[in-house]
Amino acid sequence: MEVFPEGLEPMSRSRATPEEAYAANRDNWDGRAQVHAASATYDLDGLVSDPTRVSAVVRRDLEILAPHLPDADRRQGSDGIPRLDGLDLCHLQCHIGTDTLGLARRGARCTGVDLSPRSLRIARDLAARAGQEIRYVEANVLDAAAAVGTQFDLVHTSIGTICWLQDLAGWGRQVAGLLRPGGTFFFRDSHPMSNLMLDTDPSVMTPAYGYFPLPPGEVFTHDDGVTYTDGDTSPITQPRNYEWSHPVSETLMALVDAGLQLVEVGEHQDLPWPQHPSMTVEGEAWVLPEPWRSQVPVALSVVARRPPLRPTTG
Ligand SMILES: C[S@@+](CC[C@H](N)C(=O)[O-])C[C@H]1O[C@@H](n2cnc3c(N)ncnc32)[C@H](O)[C@@H]1O
């Protein structure tokens, strides 16, 4: 059944096991990785040639996260961007490593995790060219704790994350397993309210998808022959993509049920990419026009903490 009205980008409901969906998504991201590595959007050469460069995504992430880091009052960099010195950081769904490199440049000792081997090949090459030591591990996020095998002060994931995961309770457990006691988790992505909206007619913003998860066994499917980088029309070898929707409650409870404490939950009016055609640039981000801007949150962020160990008495 097609969910979008005719003429709009189709997103259909279909049936696939999570294993079938992850295998298709891995091939899809492998194909996109090649195109992304050559794109102006990711600009790998520019990133290598300017050792101070950190993406707008990382800068905004750190603006939200920094007040909640250990030693927060010492972390403001002289360039106005927070520092992550002394922290072991695991970057989930790191893709071709551009933001992992940015996090490493802020001082963190980084490990990146991704499902797509071709993305990681590009990420390793980028780190080597930029002279940063970064460990990369190929794994499904849902197996990440065992695949990585160590724990971190900070687990970071943002912008293009949980829509590719079916089992959010499992995701929460992996995040908890990757954190040291007292460690911090950071999440930011498009808001599920924004994900269900369509505004191809600039005067109308229409809810087009359900907010709540699809029944078990069902998954959203779409075939995108090209990818999202600026003006790229290079064909993607495996265009099929599978996605799941997750309400705010499911995301938060996945973390709480895994034993994490919520530190801050944010709902925002800005996203680093134009999810809706009516969005306009404001500073380094994209925002909806009014009145939608005041009506629909476009991003959700979460800072959570694994409780520290209690001191033993006696
Ligand atoms: C939009 S990109 C993320 C971009 C990221 N914000 C960054 O730093 O560049 C999505 C990434 O998620 C990865 N991915 C998708 N499903 C995954 C899964 N189940 N486990 C691990 N990685 C996955 C893809 O391979 C892709 O590299």
PDBQT file of the ligand as one rigid body, heavy atoms in Angstrom, charges set to zero:
ROOT
HETATM    1  C1  LIG A 401      22.738   9.086   7.326  1.00  0.00    +0.000 C 
HETATM    2  S1  LIG A 401      24.075   8.050   7.711  1.00  0.00    +0.000 S 
HETATM    3  C2  LIG A 401      24.571   8.695   9.275  1.00  0.00    +0.000 C 
HETATM    4  C3  LIG A 401      25.350   9.891   9.114  1.00  0.00    +0.000 C 
HETATM    5  C4  LIG A 401      26.004  10.308  10.405  1.00  0.00    +0.000 C 
HETATM    6  N1  LIG A 401      25.195  11.230  11.100  1.00  0.00    +0.000 N 
HETATM    7  C5  LIG A 401      27.357  10.852  10.148  1.00  0.00    +0.000 C 
HETATM    8  O1  LIG A 401      28.050  11.084  11.081  1.00  0.00    +0.000 OA
HETATM    9  O2  LIG A 401      27.749  11.043   9.011  1.00  0.00    +0.000 OA
HETATM   10  C6  LIG A 401      23.339   6.563   8.275  1.00  0.00    +0.000 C 
HETATM   11  C7  LIG A 401      24.365   5.477   8.569  1.00  0.00    +0.000 C 
HETATM   12  O3  LIG A 401      23.730   4.489   9.359  1.00  0.00    +0.000 OA
HETATM   13  C8  LIG A 401      24.265   3.244   8.989  1.00  0.00    +0.000 C 
HETATM   14  N2  LIG A 401      23.343   2.190   9.429  1.00  0.00    +0.000 N 
HETATM   15  C9  LIG A 401      22.095   1.943   8.967  1.00  0.00    +0.000 A 
HETATM   16  N3  LIG A 401      21.551   0.927   9.656  1.00  0.00    +0.000 NA
HETATM   17  C10 LIG A 401      22.480   0.518  10.555  1.00  0.00    +0.000 A 
HETATM   18  C11 LIG A 401      22.513  -0.491  11.551  1.00  0.00    +0.000 A 
HETATM   19  N4  LIG A 401      21.467  -1.288  11.759  1.00  0.00    +0.000 N 
HETATM   20  N5  LIG A 401      23.640  -0.633  12.289  1.00  0.00    +0.000 NA
HETATM   21  C12 LIG A 401      24.726   0.171  12.090  1.00  0.00    +0.000 A 
HETATM   22  N6  LIG A 401      24.741   1.158  11.157  1.00  0.00    +0.000 NA
HETATM   23  C13 LIG A 401      23.637   1.323  10.408  1.00  0.00    +0.000 A 
HETATM   24  C14 LIG A 401      24.438   3.329   7.487  1.00  0.00    +0.000 C 
HETATM   25  O4  LIG A 401      25.344   2.382   7.002  1.00  0.00    +0.000 OA
HETATM   26  C15 LIG A 401      24.905   4.773   7.333  1.00  0.00    +0.000 C 
HETATM   27  O5  LIG A 401      26.292   4.840   7.293  1.00  0.00    +0.000 OA
ENDROOT
TORSDOF 0
